[in-house]
Amino acid sequence: MKCLVTGASGFVGSSLVNELLNLGLEVVAVSKSGGFTSKGQVIHRVDFGYETIPRSLLSNVDIVYHLAGIAHQRAAAQEYEQINFAATIKLAKQACSCAVPKFVFLSSVNANSGSNDFTKPIASYADSKKRAENELEKQFFDSNMAVEILRSALVYGDGMKGNLPVLIRAVQRGLPRPPDVGVRNMIWLDDLVSFLILVGREPGNSVRKFVVTDGEVYSLSRIYDAIRSICGQEKVNSWLPLSAWRVMALFNDLFRRLPVGTTFNKLFSHQVFDSSNLRNWEVTSSFEDAIEKILSS
């Protein structure tokens, strides 16, 4: 089986490429930066901001895994529009015209909160993912190419970016315990990769959509307690009031030039979704299991 993976240099993409190679599959790796995989394979350089994948790379491909996109970096709404939405649809059309049997699109549970107003910067990421999902469903529902849309929860693992690594360092340095407010879903990187591979191998037709989480619900205080435990620190029962966290979050927004409320909402919002399970897919790690692997690596 031959797989093309975009975003092959990224957090999820690099792990997926390595696992596909470990399974003995042929992989065409693509990323904005290009270079080589950890196994020495060439990564073809394609910038979806202004380029499309050469048709030659899609020759005899069985599965396209489209993981490339803008996520953690701050960008203008037009960039989310171009990379996360327009480039996704262009690539799907290319794949279909090249008779690729399956197209797997990695979206996000944040797409569930996308609005219809794409001019709001805070909603640009969610909207771009949601619009890409909707357009894929519209254009490929009756096509010969099966489309699998995976809405992934927050992914954590070695090499992760975003707020979680910052939180881990802060806890290690003595950050007070947060109140038990807000919950979210997450998923261990290795489990997401196994889901991607399984959904790619399954026979499919039309368009299917999955929500991928580990089935657990995590509050910030649960994450905090797990980090302290692995670091050998005693569990604390006292906690810093929510009002104090709101002030600290505000300072972080101002320092990083984020819209006011961004940090606080990410830390204490309620984001819980019903996950979709594939037959023969099993979650191998909760956050408490995985954080030990992360900190010991």
Summary of the structure (lengths in Angstrom):
residues: 297
radius of gyration: 19.6
end to end distance: 31.9
largest distance: 60.4
contacts: 947
relative contact order: 0.12
helix: 43%
strand: 18%
